[in-house]
């Protein structure tokens, strides 16, 4: 792996979050200093990797897109807790009003 991106559970830079998200609950958040610890551990594991820290999931996804654009594409693997992966999925595939109406109608 060439690039490793660590992120907190905060979904968006503007501070908004999904209604079903636990991001507003402090016990589900991690600090940037914890991300520094993760980065230090990873550097010991893989000294050649470029480590990036982002305070939001949105920022991490943006960084991944930017890195992919520079390198003419890449594969991205999102791993972590349900809160982190769920936040990433909600940003990658936002639910629209039409989606919720289809679910309510059973169509």
C-alpha atoms as one frame of an Amber mdcrd trajectory, in Angstrom:
protein
   0.000   0.000   0.000   1.373   3.354  -0.993  -1.008   5.656   0.857  -2.658
   5.141   4.232  -5.375   7.575   5.288  -6.546   7.703   8.890  -9.707   9.603
   9.816 -11.806  10.385  12.857 -15.480   9.350  12.901 -16.576  12.916  12.102
 -18.386  12.663   8.788 -18.390  16.168   7.349 -16.236  19.266   7.558 -19.319
  21.418   8.204 -20.144  19.363  11.317 -23.404  17.888  10.009 -24.088  14.190
  10.385 -26.742  11.609   9.573 -29.653  11.312  11.967 -28.732   7.663  12.633
 -25.071   8.493  13.220 -23.337   8.280  16.563 -20.857  10.968  15.484 -22.367
  13.481  17.871 -21.649  11.146  20.803 -18.158  11.935  22.183 -17.482   8.306
  23.154 -17.560   7.373  19.450 -15.053  10.005  18.344 -11.303   9.799  18.254
  -8.860  12.645  18.435  -6.209  13.702  16.001  -3.618  12.706  18.634  -4.962
   9.139  18.457  -4.564   9.286  14.682  -0.954  10.369  15.263  -0.479   7.207
  17.329  -1.975   5.094  14.523   0.313   6.800  12.007   3.399   6.139  14.158
   2.456   2.487  14.507   1.898   2.134  10.756   5.223   3.828   9.944   6.924
   1.142  12.047   5.019  -1.503  10.123   5.560  -0.024   6.652   8.167   2.780
   6.532   7.621   3.329   2.791   3.898   4.169   3.098   2.761   7.767   2.883
   0.545   8.451   5.898  -2.260  11.022   5.734  -4.470  12.178   8.616  -7.857
  13.760   8.032 -10.210  15.133  10.704 -13.294  13.984   8.750 -14.409  10.999
   6.702 -15.404  13.440   3.958 -11.858  14.831   3.923 -10.356  11.338   3.798
 -12.544  10.408   0.822 -11.632  13.659  -0.928  -7.949  12.959  -0.333  -8.352
   9.416  -1.726 -10.027  10.818  -4.857  -7.272  13.403  -5.278  -4.557  10.770
  -4.897  -6.381   8.536  -7.372  -6.716  11.352  -9.895  -2.992  12.117  -9.652
  -2.066   8.482 -10.090  -4.610   7.804 -12.857  -6.805   5.714 -10.585  -6.375
   3.470  -7.589  -8.132   0.946  -5.440  -9.402   2.080  -2.070 -10.112  -0.110
   0.929 -12.224   1.374   3.735 -11.997  -0.463   7.030 -12.837   0.332  10.603
 -15.827   0.391  12.867 -19.432   0.391  11.744 -19.509   4.130  12.435 -16.549
   4.857  10.183 -17.514   2.538   7.319 -21.184   3.551   7.565 -20.189   7.211
   7.386 -18.049   6.547   4.321 -20.824   4.595   2.603 -23.352   7.338   3.310
 -21.043   9.893   1.700 -20.266   7.669  -1.283 -23.917   6.761  -1.875 -26.197
   9.355  -0.241 -29.820   8.352   0.306 -32.232  10.649  -1.515 -35.875  11.434
  -0.839 -36.788   9.246  -3.825 -34.859   6.344  -2.266 -36.707   6.640   1.030
 -40.063   6.940  -0.749 -39.318   3.772  -2.767 -38.494   1.948   0.442 -41.727
   3.145   2.063 -43.754   2.085  -0.980 -41.992  -1.271  -1.205 -40.865  -0.609
  -4.769
